[in-house]
């Protein structure tokens, strides 16, 4: 597990945080290490792979969190933790290894339900609305009904990631709620970069990948057999916030200035990306040391279906589905139940 900070050399996190993240990454269940308390002016943010984390990339590159912190009268030290999969991210948050978790709406709803009345984890902000594609390199796979036992569908984490939940939602619409998990046996946890490489190369058991930008676009451009089987927007009924940020109630209440600076920095980043997609593409390449084609990145960021805003949109339908099939035990009355009340995210859904 590595931590990066702009303007500082690469360093390793503390042994305690490293052990917690490693346990989470290998799926050994909930990490029970006590949460490390710290004063205002320190924040540890987890991020994963893809353009859906562009707002975090921009905030890091432009030092928006530090700048907003100075407006609050504090100097903020920001640590960035790169992870893969909602399960690992959730365990890292509960272990105290990170303060702000970045993952899909599915993992947010899972941890909100799991910590209800205890740590009270809730959403902080959206990272924008971007369509996620289920891509296949098998010409015979036209719809989700065409996947068979010979296929494997790559997702960030099985049964927890937003891709897994949207696939379950699609299965429920296809075969009914009682068969919502019909395709789960075909899914396999694979990081997006590796899954994308498998789809482009072909010839592996990975014949499907429910990914995110820019990996899905790379697949479509890199393999003539690759095609879209399903879009998240089709399942959710329009533009929706697939990837979000969330935190514990303790961190929010105990660090009000740092929390405020972080949310304001996300709003700054959203404005930056919307105003200058080309500069945002350059930042993505620089921060991630990415080899992604710049023209493709600009196309992804400028896609009319992509909306960079921090107020969550169209998340409640998935929440209702997850409650209906028993994936979460607590029924949310609205999206406001699983997001913190904040003027910056007012008008969400």
C-alpha positions in Angstrom: 0.0 0.0 0.0 1.5 3.3 -1.0 0.8 6.9 -0.2 1.6 9.8 -2.5 1.7 13.4 -1.7 2.3 16.1 -4.3 5.7 17.6 -3.9 6.9 14.9 -1.6 8.9 11.7 -2.2 7.2 8.4 -2.3 6.8 7.0 1.2 5.2 4.0 2.9 2.4 4.4 5.3 2.8 3.5 9.0 3.1 -0.2 9.7 -0.2 -0.1 11.5 -2.0 1.4 8.5 -0.1 -0.9 6.1 -1.2 -4.0 7.9 -4.8 -2.9 8.1 -4.9 -2.2 4.3 -3.2 -5.4 3.5 -5.7 -7.4 5.6 -8.6 -5.6 3.9 -7.1 -6.1 0.4 -6.9 -9.8 0.9 -10.4 -10.1 2.0 -9.9 -11.3 5.6 -12.9 -9.6 6.9 -13.4 -6.5 8.9 -10.2 -5.0 10.3 -10.8 -4.4 14.1 -7.8 -2.1 14.8 -8.9 0.9 16.8 -9.3 4.1 14.8 -6.4 6.4 15.0 -7.5 9.9 16.2 -5.8 13.0 14.9 -6.3 16.7 15.2 -7.6 19.1 12.6 -5.3 19.6 9.6 -4.7 16.0 8.5 -6.7 13.9 6.0 -6.1 10.6 4.4 -8.0 10.0 1.1 -8.4 6.7 -0.7 -8.8 6.6 -4.4 -9.0 3.9 -7.1 -8.4 3.6 -10.8 -10.0 5.6 -13.6 -11.3 8.9 -14.8 -14.1 8.7 -12.2 -11.5 9.8 -9.7 -10.5 12.8 -11.8 -11.8 15.3 -9.2 -9.4 13.8 -6.6 -6.5 13.9 -9.2 -7.2 17.6 -9.9 -7.6 18.5 -6.2 -4.3 16.9 -5.5 -2.4 18.4 -8.4 -3.8 21.9 -7.8 -3.6 21.6 -4.0 -7.2 22.7 -3.6 -7.5 21.0 -0.2 -4.5 22.8 1.1 -5.7 26.1 -0.3 -9.2 25.7 1.1 -7.7 24.7 4.4 -5.8 28.0 4.6 -9.2 29.8 4.1 -10.3 27.9 7.2 -7.2 29.0 9.0 -5.4 25.7 9.1 -2.6 24.0 7.2 -3.7 20.6 6.0 -1.5 17.6 5.3 -3.0 15.3 2.7 -2.2 11.7 2.2 -3.4 9.7 -0.8 -3.9 6.0 -0.6 -4.3 4.0 -3.8 -6.6 0.9 -3.5 -8.7 -1.4 -5.6 -12.2 -2.7 -4.7 -15.0 -1.4 -2.5 -14.4 -4.2 0.1 -10.8 -3.1 0.7 -11.8 0.6 0.8 -14.6 0.0 3.4 -12.3 -2.1 5.7 -9.6 0.6 5.5 -12.2 3.3 6.5 -13.4 1.3 9.4 -9.9 0.4 10.5 -9.0 4.1 10.6 -6.4 3.7 7.8 -8.2 6.4 5.7 -10.5 9.3 6.6 -12.3 9.7 3.2 -13.2 6.7 1.2 -13.6 6.7 -2.6 -15.7 3.9 -4.1 -19.0 3.2 -5.7 -22.5 3.8 -4.5 -22.8 0.1 -3.8 -20.0 0.0 -1.2 -21.3 3.2 0.3 -24.8 1.7 0.8 -23.2 -1.5 2.2 -21.1 0.4 4.8 -23.9 2.8 5.6 -26.1 -0.1 6.5 -23.4 -1.9 8.3 -22.5 1.1 10.6 -26.0 2.4 11.1 -26.2 3.6 14.7 -22.5 3.1 15.3 -19.8 4.7 13.2 -22.6 6.2 11.0 -20.7 6.3 7.7 -22.4 8.5 5.1 -21.7 10.1 1.8 -19.6 13.3 1.6 -19.9 14.1 -2.1 -20.3 12.6 -5.6 -17.4 12.4 -8.0 -19.7 13.1 -10.9 -22.0 11.3 -13.3 -20.3 9.0 -15.8 -21.7 6.0 -17.7 -20.2 2.7 -16.8 -20.2 0.0 -19.6 -20.3 -3.7 -19.4 -18.1 -4.6 -22.3 -17.6 -8.1 -23.9 -15.2 -9.3 -26.5 -17.4 -12.2 -27.4 -19.6 -11.5 -30.5 -22.2 -14.0 -29.2 -22.8 -11.9 -26.1 -25.5 -9.4 -27.1 -27.2 -9.1 -23.7 -26.6 -10.2 -20.1 -28.8 -13.3 -20.9 -26.0 -14.5 -23.3 -23.4 -15.0 -20.6 -22.8 -18.6 -19.7 -20.6 -20.7 -17.3 -17.7 -20.4 -19.7 -17.6 -16.6 -19.2 -16.0 -14.6 -16.5 -17.1 -10.9 -16.0 -14.4 -8.8 -14.3 -15.6 -6.4 -11.6 -13.5 -4.4 -9.0 -15.0 -6.5 -6.1 -17.5 -9.3 -6.3 -21.0 -8.6 -4.8 -19.9 -5.2 -3.3 -18.7 -2.9 -6.0 -21.2 -0.6 -7.8 -20.6 -2.6 -11.0 -21.6 -5.8 -9.2 -24.7 -4.1 -7.8 -25.7 -2.6 -11.1 -25.3 -6.0 -12.7 -27.5 -7.5 -10.0 -30.1 -4.8 -10.6 -30.0 -5.5 -14.3 -30.4 -9.3 -13.6 -33.4 -8.5 -11.4 -35.0 -6.5 -14.2 -34.3 -9.4 -16.6 -35.4 -12.4 -14.5 -37.1 -10.9 -11.4 -35.9 -9.9 -7.9 -35.6 -13.5 -6.7 -32.8 -14.1 -9.3 -31.0 -10.8 -8.8 -27.7 -12.7 -8.1 -28.0 -15.0 -11.1 -24.9 -13.7 -12.8 -22.8 -13.5 -9.6 -21.2 -16.9 -10.2 -19.7 -15.5 -13.4 -18.1 -12.4 -11.8 -14.4 -12.3 -10.8 -12.6 -9.6 -8.9 -9.9 -8.0 -11.2 -8.5 -4.5 -11.0 -9.6 -2.3 -14.0 -6.2 -2.1 -15.7 -5.8 -5.8 -15.7 -9.3 -6.5 -16.8 -9.0 -4.0 -19.6 -5.8 -5.6 -20.8 -7.6 -9.0 -20.9 -10.5 -7.7 -22.9 -8.1 -6.1 -25.4 -5.9 -9.1 -25.8 -8.6 -11.7 -25.8 -8.0 -15.4 -25.4 -8.5 -15.4 -21.7 -11.4 -16.6 -19.5 -12.3 -12.9 -19.0 -14.8 -12.2 -21.7 -16.6 -9.4 -20.0 -15.6 -6.4 -17.9 -17.9 -4.0 -16.1 -15.5 -1.2 -15.8 -15.3 2.6 -15.9 -13.7 5.3 -18.0 -11.1 5.4 -19.5 -10.6 1.6 -19.4 -13.9 0.8 -21.1 -13.1 3.3 -24.0 -9.7 1.7 -24.3 -11.3 -1.7 -24.7 -13.7 -0.5 -27.4 -10.8 1.2 -29.3 -8.3 -1.6 -28.7 -10.3 -4.7 -29.8 -12.6 -4.7 -32.8 -14.6 -7.5 -31.2 -15.2 -5.4 -28.0 -18.8 -4.0 -27.7 -21.1 -2.6 -25.1 -23.5 -5.1 -23.6 -25.0 -2.7 -21.0 -24.7 0.8 -19.8 -25.2 1.8 -16.1 -27.4 4.7 -17.3 -29.8 2.2 -19.0 -30.2 0.3 -15.8 -30.5 3.3 -13.5 -32.7 5.3 -15.8 -30.4 8.1 -16.8 -27.3 10.0 -15.6 -26.2 8.8 -12.1 -23.4 9.1 -9.6 -21.7 5.8 -9.7 -18.6 6.8 -7.6 -18.8 8.8 -4.4 -16.8 9.8 -1.4 -17.8 8.9 2.2 -16.6 9.2 5.8 -17.4 8.4 9.4 -19.5 10.7 11.5 -16.7 10.9 14.0 -14.2 12.3 11.4 -16.8 14.8 10.1 -17.7 16.0 13.6 -14.2 16.0 15.0 -12.6 17.8 12.1 -15.1 20.4 10.9 -12.6 22.8 9.3 -10.7 20.0 7.5 -14.0 18.4 6.4 -15.2 21.8 5.1 -12.0 22.4 3.2 -12.2 19.0 1.6 -15.8 19.4 0.4 -15.0 22.9 -1.0 -12.0 21.5 -2.7 -14.1 18.9 -4.5 -16.4 21.8 -5.7 -13.3 23.6 -6.9 -12.1 20.6 -8.8 -15.5 20.1 -10.4 -15.5 23.6 -11.7 -11.9 23.2 -13.0 -12.7 20.0 -15.0 -15.9 21.5 -16.4 -14.1 24.6 -17.5 -11.0 23.0 -18.9 -11.3 19.4 -20.0 -7.9 19.5 -21.7 -6.0 20.7 -18.6 -7.9 18.1 -16.6 -6.8 15.3 -19.0 -3.2 16.5 -18.6 -3.5 16.3 -14.9 -4.9 12.8 -15.0 -2.0 11.7 -17.1 0.5 13.4 -14.8 -0.9 12.3 -11.5 -1.5 8.7 -12.5 1.6 8.4 -14.7 -0.9 7.1 -17.2 -0.1 6.0 -20.7 -3.7 6.7 -21.8 -4.0 8.4 -25.2 -4.6 12.1 -24.4 -7.2 12.6 -27.2 -9.2 9.6 -25.9 -9.1 11.1 -22.4 -10.4 14.5 -23.6 -13.2 12.7 -25.4 -14.1 10.9 -22.3 -14.1 14.0 -20.1 -16.0 16.0 -22.7 -18.6 13.4 -23.3 -22.0 15.1 -23.0 -23.1 12.2 -20.8 -20.4 13.0 -18.3 -21.3 15.6 -15.7 -18.8 16.7 -13.1 -20.7 17.8 -10.0 -20.5 16.9 -6.4 -24.2 16.6 -5.6 -25.2 13.0 -5.9 -27.7 12.2 -8.7 -30.0 9.2 -9.2 -28.7 7.0 -6.4 -31.9 6.2 -4.6 -33.2 3.6 -7.1 -30.2 1.4 -6.5 -30.6 1.9 -2.7 -34.2 0.8 -2.9 -33.2 -2.3 -5.0 -30.6 -3.3 -2.5 -33.0 -3.1 0.4 -35.7 -5.0 -1.6 -33.4 -8.0 -2.2 -31.9 -8.0 1.3 -28.5 -6.6 0.4 -29.0 -4.0 3.1 -31.2 -4.3 6.2 -32.1 -0.6 6.8 -34.5 1.0 4.4 -33.5 4.5 3.4 -36.4 6.9 3.1 -34.4 9.1 0.7 -30.8 9.7 -0.5 -30.4 12.1 2.4 -30.4 9.1 4.8 -27.0 7.9 3.5 -25.4 11.3 2.7 -24.4 13.9 5.2 -26.5 17.1 5.2 -24.4 19.7 3.4 -25.3 22.9 1.4 -22.7 21.9 -1.2 -24.6 18.7 -2.1 -28.1 20.0 -1.7 -30.4 19.1 -4.6 -29.1 15.6 -4.9 -31.1 12.5 -5.5 
